[in-house]
Amino acid sequence: MYLRLFIAYDGTDFAGFQKQPNRRTVQGELEHHLQHLLGPGTVYGASRTDAGVHARGQVVVWTGRVAVPVEKIVAVMNRRLPSDLVIRHVDWVPDTFRPTYDAQAKYYSYRIWRGSSVPWPGTARYVAIIERPLSWVTLNQAARLIVGQHDFWAFRSEGSSAQTTIRHVFLSKWTMEDEGNIWRYDIGADGFLYHMVRRLVGAMILCAERADISLIQHGLEHPRSTKVGFVAPAKGLILERIDYDNT
């Protein structure tokens, strides 16, 4: 059996999730503290979030021994971990469990700041500031186009090792928070390509600037013609949840 951990982190001061030499990463921090407490072992994550991207519901497994009572792991580890990384919950999974390949669905949110003044302290770490005029109606029209099974080749960046660029998106919508100061985008799918969410957000922002959804339409109808949109800033993106058959 492996120990599965549901973790959350503020990605601002991390160089991404994946361990890198001489860089502070989520995987590196968590693995270091687990090894110090439990002994040899490795951490594997469900999603390799980029530098600056946050998570409320990242999932990892620990492959080493667990000599500490599992009901004490959360409290003991959270006293040791830095303040921008916490363990929310732990449980046991079979040693055949793979956090990436066994995931049935992933959910992300993205927030842009639309307030008339700058965001207050703390909020600025989790929103992308977009000051130019945007059409709320067009944003929602563009979001609805994304729902369904599509080839998202035009909305991914180079560097992905994915075998296919076809994904099924079952949630794609914008809502307002904080009396309209924050515009929040939620998306859920059976999987995501490299930079896919941030490129979709970038494309929708361009559509909203022009009050024209043809950019999104072109990217979905002619996916191999050209890359679409721009990569929206990392700090607005949060990995909200990952679903598995047994959760």
Sequence and secondary structure as in RCSB ss.txt:
>XXXX:A:sequence
MYLRLFIAYDGTDFAGFQKQPNRRTVQGELEHHLQHLLGPGTVYGASRTDAGVHARGQVVVWTGRVAVPVEKIVA
VMNRRLPSDLVIRHVDWVPDTFRPTYDAQAKYYSYRIWRGSSVPWPGTARYVAIIERPLSWVTLNQAARLIVGQH
DFWAFRSEGSSAQTTIRHVFLSKWTMEDEGNIWRYDIGADGFLYHMVRRLVGAMILCAERADISLIQHGLEHPRS
TKVGFVAPAKGLILERIDYDNT
>XXXX:A:secstr
 EEEEEEEE GGGSS SS  TTS  HHHHHHHHHHHHH S  EEES    TT EEEEEEEEE S   S HHHHHH
HHHHHS TTEEEEEEEEE TT  TTTT  EEEEEEEEE  SS   TTGGGG EE  S   HHHHHHHHHHH EEE
E GGG  TT   S  EEEEEEEEEEEEGGGTEEEEEEEES   TTHHHHHHHHHHHHHHHT  HHHHHHHHSTTT
   S    GGGEEEEEEE TT 
